[in-house]
Structure formats: structure tokens, C-alpha cells
């Protein structure tokens, strides 16, 4: 009985993660989606905010380097993979619930 419960639990987790990835991908890449909106907004900015963009880019590169080299996290176990998994499960619950209620993603 315990094996059946563990199988069903893992099946539900995988289904929710896949639903979360699918919903995020759909909203990211569809026409008038998130990616098109962001690229359109960046394109319309032109060079008027270049003074702000350069320090933000430098800061993002420094933070990425710190994250990649592991200096931000001092322990051997990281909470980041768990947060990513839980956020994908939450997104899956959201998109499945939205589909059930409204009929659209």
C-alpha cells in the first residue's frame, strides 16, 4: 500500500510540475505573451535609459557570478532547487485551477 501511495504522490508532483512548465511556456511564447511584451518594451526604450541599464547589467553579472561560484550559499544543501520545484508545483496548481474555472490557460 505504501508503494502505491508513493507512486501516486510522485505522479501528482510530476503532473503539476509539467502543468506549471506548460502554462509558463504558453504564456511566455504565445502571441502578445510575456516575451513579446518585454522585448517590445525594451525595444521602445531605445537609448534613453542606457545610464540605468548599464549598472543593472553589471550588477546582474556580478550576482550571477556569485551565485555560480557558490559564495552566496555557504551550506552544502541548497534551498534553491526546492524553491524552484515548489514554485513550479504552485504554477501547475494555478494553471490547472484556471483551466478548470475559466476553460482557458
Buried (B, 14 or more C-beta within 10 A) or exposed (E): EEEEEEEEEEEEBEEBBEBBBBBBEEBEEEEEEEEEEEEEEEEEEEEEEEEEEEEEEEEEEEEEEEEEEEEEEEEEEEEEEEEEBEEBBEBBEBBBEEEEEEEEE
